[in-house]
């Protein structure tokens, strides 16, 4: 019986290993979970692996813009800031900034608010508005002088679009011709483009942000896209029109910096004239008119003294 059992075991070992001697040292080891995972990844084709990599590395726009102002801002500029907050649903607000000298504090505030960009309204002499656009904290940043401001309340236009909808950005072809305009285009695109996945954003495109270059300045307009409807109530794309909503403003670039609110100067606008210089020239011209008037009076007096009329014979005829 014992010999028969040993013969049966050797026969089974031969069938499993394929070796007549019954040696089972070459048998495959037990498979682990890691080995199963490697085998599955090996079985998957290169297209499947590429798809999984693309899904993991998909870009997600998490742009958030910090909007704040310095102390001394007037009511008109405050209304303009409120209009920007309405058309930029991915913004975050912050109280007024106490300092005008150390603008690097804005980078720290933006970091605390998890913001990647910042818009700072700086007012000088309660008259001049300067707007900073910056990518925090690394930069770049640009300083604009804002003129020709018209808020939504002032315009009272018939255009209207959904609150929180996404805009279509329209840039003039001039932006691609000069290097500093290319930097401004990229900066404006990242700040004014509303992220698709933001919680306050509606998945609609019903208005257009227009950026045009004229007289070395950037002109901003906001238009609503109006689609006419036929008798059945279906919207027709052929008769699409644009109706202005507001606000309006003209941005005159002064300087472009490499860092956030400072750093090396990348571009300095040679055509920019400060409003202080303009007011000084106007006062000087007004002073010239006054000086000319005084000079003419003196010349008239000298002329009268030089050519004084002699008394005539009949000057005292009627004195009696």
C-alpha positions as CSV (number, residue, x, y, z in Angstrom):
1,X,0.0,0.0,0.0
2,X,2.8,2.4,0.9
3,X,4.6,1.9,-2.5
4,X,1.3,2.4,-4.4
5,X,0.7,5.8,-2.6
6,X,4.3,7.0,-3.4
7,X,3.8,6.1,-7.1
8,X,0.5,8.0,-7.3
9,X,2.2,11.1,-5.7
10,X,5.0,11.0,-8.3
11,X,2.5,10.7,-11.1
12,X,0.6,13.8,-10.0
13,X,3.8,15.7,-9.6
14,X,4.9,14.7,-13.1
15,X,1.6,16.0,-14.5
16,X,1.9,19.4,-12.7
17,X,5.6,20.1,-13.3
18,X,6.1,18.2,-16.5
19,X,9.3,16.7,-15.0
20,X,9.4,12.9,-14.8
21,X,11.5,13.2,-11.7
22,X,8.6,14.9,-9.9
23,X,10.7,18.0,-9.0
24,X,8.3,20.9,-8.1
25,X,10.8,23.7,-7.6
26,X,9.8,25.4,-10.8
27,X,6.2,25.8,-9.9
28,X,4.8,29.4,-10.1
29,X,4.6,31.2,-6.8
30,X,1.4,32.5,-5.3
31,X,0.3,35.8,-6.9
32,X,0.2,38.9,-4.7
33,X,-2.1,41.9,-5.1
34,X,0.9,44.0,-6.3
35,X,1.6,41.4,-9.0
36,X,-2.1,41.4,-10.0
37,X,-2.0,45.1,-10.4
38,X,1.1,45.0,-12.5
39,X,-0.4,42.3,-14.7
40,X,-3.5,44.3,-15.2
41,X,-1.5,47.4,-16.2
42,X,0.6,45.3,-18.6
43,X,-2.6,43.8,-20.1
44,X,-3.9,47.3,-20.7
45,X,-2.8,48.8,-23.9
46,X,-0.8,52.0,-24.4
47,X,-4.0,53.9,-25.3
48,X,-5.6,53.0,-22.0
49,X,-2.6,54.1,-20.0
50,X,-2.5,57.4,-21.9
51,X,-6.2,58.0,-21.1
52,X,-5.6,57.5,-17.4
53,X,-2.7,59.9,-17.4
54,X,-4.7,62.6,-19.2
55,X,-7.5,62.2,-16.8
56,X,-5.2,62.7,-13.8
57,X,-3.4,65.7,-15.3
58,X,-6.5,67.6,-16.6
59,X,-6.1,71.4,-16.0
60,X,-8.6,73.0,-13.7
61,X,-8.9,76.7,-13.6
62,X,-9.0,77.9,-10.0
63,X,-8.5,81.6,-10.7
64,X,-9.7,83.9,-7.9
65,X,-9.4,87.7,-8.0
66,X,-9.0,89.9,-5.0
67,X,-10.6,93.3,-5.4
68,X,-9.9,96.1,-2.9
69,X,-9.2,99.8,-2.7
70,X,-7.1,102.3,-0.7
71,X,-8.6,104.8,1.7
72,X,-9.7,108.1,0.1
73,X,-11.7,106.5,-2.7
74,X,-14.6,108.6,-3.9
75,X,-18.1,107.5,-4.4
76,X,-17.8,107.4,-8.2
77,X,-14.8,105.2,-8.2
78,X,-16.4,103.0,-5.5
79,X,-19.4,102.5,-7.9
80,X,-17.0,101.4,-10.6
81,X,-15.4,98.9,-8.3
82,X,-18.9,97.6,-7.4
83,X,-19.6,97.1,-11.2
84,X,-16.4,95.1,-11.6
85,X,-17.5,92.9,-8.7
86,X,-20.8,92.2,-10.4
87,X,-19.3,91.2,-13.7
88,X,-16.5,89.1,-12.0
89,X,-18.3,86.4,-10.0
90,X,-15.0,84.8,-9.1
91,X,-13.8,87.7,-7.0
92,X,-13.2,88.1,-3.3
93,X,-13.6,91.4,-1.4
94,X,-11.5,92.9,1.3
95,X,-11.8,96.1,3.4
96,X,-9.9,99.3,2.4
97,X,-6.2,99.2,2.4
98,X,-4.7,101.6,5.0
99,X,-1.4,102.2,3.3
100,X,-0.5,103.5,-0.1
101,X,3.2,103.1,0.1
102,X,3.7,99.4,1.0
103,X,1.6,97.7,-1.7
104,X,3.4,94.4,-1.1
105,X,0.9,93.8,1.7
106,X,-1.7,93.0,-1.0
107,X,0.3,89.9,-1.9
108,X,0.0,88.7,1.7
109,X,-3.7,89.4,1.8
110,X,-4.2,87.6,-1.5
111,X,-2.4,84.6,-0.2
112,X,-4.6,84.5,2.9
113,X,-7.7,84.6,0.7
114,X,-6.3,81.9,-1.7
115,X,-6.4,84.4,-4.6
116,X,-4.1,84.1,-7.6
117,X,-4.7,87.7,-8.9
118,X,-5.4,91.1,-7.4
119,X,-7.0,94.3,-8.6
120,X,-6.2,97.4,-6.5
121,X,-7.9,100.8,-6.9
122,X,-5.6,103.6,-5.7
123,X,-6.8,107.2,-5.6
124,X,-4.6,110.2,-5.4
125,X,-5.8,113.7,-4.3
126,X,-9.4,112.4,-4.4
127,X,-9.2,113.0,-8.2
128,X,-6.9,110.6,-10.0
129,X,-7.7,106.9,-10.1
130,X,-4.9,104.3,-10.6
131,X,-5.7,100.6,-11.1
132,X,-3.2,97.9,-10.4
133,X,-3.6,94.4,-12.0
134,X,-1.2,91.8,-10.6
135,X,-0.6,88.1,-10.5
136,X,0.3,87.4,-6.9
137,X,2.9,87.0,-5.6
138,X,5.3,86.3,-8.4
139,X,4.0,88.8,-10.9
140,X,3.9,90.4,-13.4
141,X,1.9,93.5,-12.5
142,X,0.8,96.6,-14.3
143,X,-0.2,100.1,-13.2
144,X,-3.0,101.9,-15.2
145,X,-4.3,105.4,-15.1
146,X,-8.1,105.1,-15.5
147,X,-9.9,107.9,-17.3
148,X,-13.2,108.3,-19.2
149,X,-15.1,106.4,-16.5
150,X,-18.8,105.7,-16.9
151,X,-20.6,103.3,-14.4
152,X,-23.7,101.3,-15.0
153,X,-25.8,103.7,-13.0
154,X,-24.6,106.7,-15.1
155,X,-25.1,105.0,-18.5
156,X,-28.6,103.5,-17.9
157,X,-28.3,101.4,-21.1
158,X,-30.8,98.9,-22.2
159,X,-28.4,96.0,-22.2
160,X,-28.6,93.3,-19.5
161,X,-27.1,89.9,-18.9
162,X,-27.3,87.1,-16.4
163,X,-25.5,87.7,-13.1
164,X,-22.7,85.2,-12.8
165,X,-22.6,84.2,-16.5
166,X,-19.3,83.7,-18.3
167,X,-18.0,86.3,-20.7
168,X,-16.4,86.0,-24.2
169,X,-13.1,87.9,-24.3
170,X,-12.6,89.9,-27.4
171,X,-9.1,91.5,-28.0
172,X,-8.0,93.8,-30.8
173,X,-5.5,92.5,-33.3
174,X,-3.1,95.1,-32.1
175,X,-2.4,93.1,-28.9
176,X,-0.4,90.6,-30.9
177,X,2.0,93.2,-32.5
178,X,3.9,94.5,-29.6
179,X,5.6,92.6,-26.7
180,X,4.2,94.7,-23.9
181,X,0.6,94.4,-25.3
182,X,1.0,90.6,-25.4
183,X,1.8,90.7,-21.7
184,X,-1.2,92.8,-21.0
185,X,-3.4,90.5,-23.1
186,X,-2.4,87.5,-21.1
187,X,-2.8,89.3,-17.8
188,X,-6.3,90.6,-18.7
189,X,-7.3,87.2,-20.0
190,X,-6.4,85.4,-16.7
191,X,-8.1,88.1,-14.5
192,X,-11.3,88.7,-16.5
193,X,-11.9,85.1,-17.8
194,X,-14.4,83.5,-15.4
195,X,-13.5,79.8,-14.4
196,X,-16.0,77.2,-15.6
197,X,-16.0,75.3,-12.3
198,X,-16.5,78.2,-9.9
199,X,-19.5,77.7,-7.6
200,X,-21.0,81.1,-8.4
201,X,-20.7,80.8,-12.2
202,X,-23.6,79.9,-14.5
203,X,-22.6,77.8,-17.6
204,X,-23.8,80.4,-20.1
205,X,-22.0,82.8,-22.5
206,X,-24.3,85.8,-22.9
207,X,-22.0,88.8,-22.9
208,X,-18.7,90.0,-24.4
209,X,-15.8,91.9,-22.8
210,X,-14.2,94.0,-25.5
211,X,-10.6,95.3,-25.2
212,X,-9.5,97.7,-28.0
213,X,-6.3,99.6,-28.4
214,X,-6.4,103.3,-29.6
215,X,-4.1,106.2,-28.9
216,X,-1.8,103.8,-26.9
217,X,-4.6,103.2,-24.5
218,X,-6.9,100.2,-23.8
219,X,-10.6,100.8,-24.1
220,X,-12.9,98.5,-22.1
221,X,-16.6,97.8,-23.1
222,X,-19.1,95.2,-21.9
223,X,-21.8,94.1,-24.4
224,X,-24.8,91.7,-24.1
225,X,-25.3,89.1,-26.8
226,X,-28.9,89.4,-28.1
227,X,-30.4,86.6,-30.2
228,X,-33.7,87.4,-32.1
229,X,-36.5,84.8,-32.0
230,X,-38.7,83.6,-34.8
231,X,-42.5,83.0,-34.7
232,X,-41.9,79.6,-33.2
233,X,-39.8,81.0,-30.4
234,X,-36.5,79.6,-31.6
235,X,-33.5,81.8,-31.4
236,X,-31.7,82.7,-34.7
237,X,-28.0,83.0,-34.8
238,X,-27.9,84.9,-38.0
239,X,-29.4,88.1,-36.5
240,X,-27.1,88.2,-33.5
241,X,-26.6,91.8,-32.1
242,X,-24.6,93.4,-29.3
243,X,-26.1,95.8,-26.8
244,X,-23.8,97.7,-24.4
245,X,-24.3,97.1,-20.7
246,X,-21.5,98.9,-19.0
247,X,-19.3,100.0,-17.3
248,X,-16.9,101.9,-19.6
249,X,-13.4,102.9,-18.8
250,X,-10.1,103.7,-20.6
251,X,-6.9,102.2,-19.2
252,X,-3.7,104.1,-19.9
253,X,-0.7,101.8,-19.0
254,X,2.1,103.5,-17.1
255,X,4.5,100.7,-16.2
256,X,4.8,96.9,-16.2
257,X,6.7,95.3,-13.4
258,X,8.2,91.8,-13.2
259,X,6.9,91.1,-9.6
260,X,3.7,91.5,-7.8
261,X,3.2,95.3,-7.1
262,X,6.9,96.0,-7.7
263,X,10.1,94.6,-9.0
264,X,12.1,95.3,-12.2
265,X,10.5,97.6,-14.7
266,X,9.7,95.6,-17.9
267,X,8.0,98.5,-19.8
268,X,7.7,102.2,-19.3
269,X,5.2,104.1,-21.4
270,X,6.9,107.0,-23.1
271,X,3.6,108.6,-24.1
272,X,2.3,108.9,-20.6
273,X,1.9,112.3,-19.0
274,X,0.9,112.5,-15.3
275,X,-2.3,114.4,-14.4
276,X,-0.2,116.5,-12.1
277,X,1.8,117.7,-15.1
278,X,-1.3,118.4,-17.1
279,X,-2.8,120.5,-14.3
280,X,0.4,122.4,-13.9
281,X,0.5,123.2,-17.6
282,X,-3.1,124.4,-17.5
283,X,-2.3,126.7,-14.6
284,X,0.8,128.0,-16.4
285,X,-1.3,128.8,-19.5
286,X,-3.8,130.6,-17.3
287,X,-1.0,132.5,-15.7
288,X,0.3,133.5,-19.1
289,X,-3.0,135.1,-20.0
290,X,-3.0,137.1,-16.8
291,X,0.6,138.2,-17.4
292,X,-0.2,139.2,-20.9
293,X,-3.2,141.3,-19.7
294,X,-1.0,143.1,-17.2
295,X,1.7,143.7,-19.8
296,X,-0.8,145.3,-22.2
297,X,-2.0,147.6,-19.4
298,X,1.6,148.7,-18.8
299,X,2.2,149.3,-22.5
300,X,-0.9,151.3,-22.8
301,X,0.1,153.5,-19.9
302,X,3.6,154.1,-21.3
303,X,2.1,155.0,-24.7
304,X,-0.3,157.5,-23.1
305,X,2.5,159.1,-21.1
306,X,4.7,159.3,-24.2
307,X,2.1,160.8,-26.5
308,X,0.3,163.0,-24.1
309,X,-2.0,165.6,-25.8
310,X,-1.1,169.3,-25.3
311,X,-3.9,171.5,-23.9
312,X,-5.8,173.4,-26.7
313,X,-6.9,177.0,-26.9
314,X,-10.6,176.2,-26.4
315,X,-10.2,173.7,-23.6
316,X,-11.3,176.3,-21.0
317,X,-14.0,178.0,-23.1
318,X,-16.9,176.5,-21.2
319,X,-15.3,176.6,-17.7
320,X,-17.1,179.8,-16.7
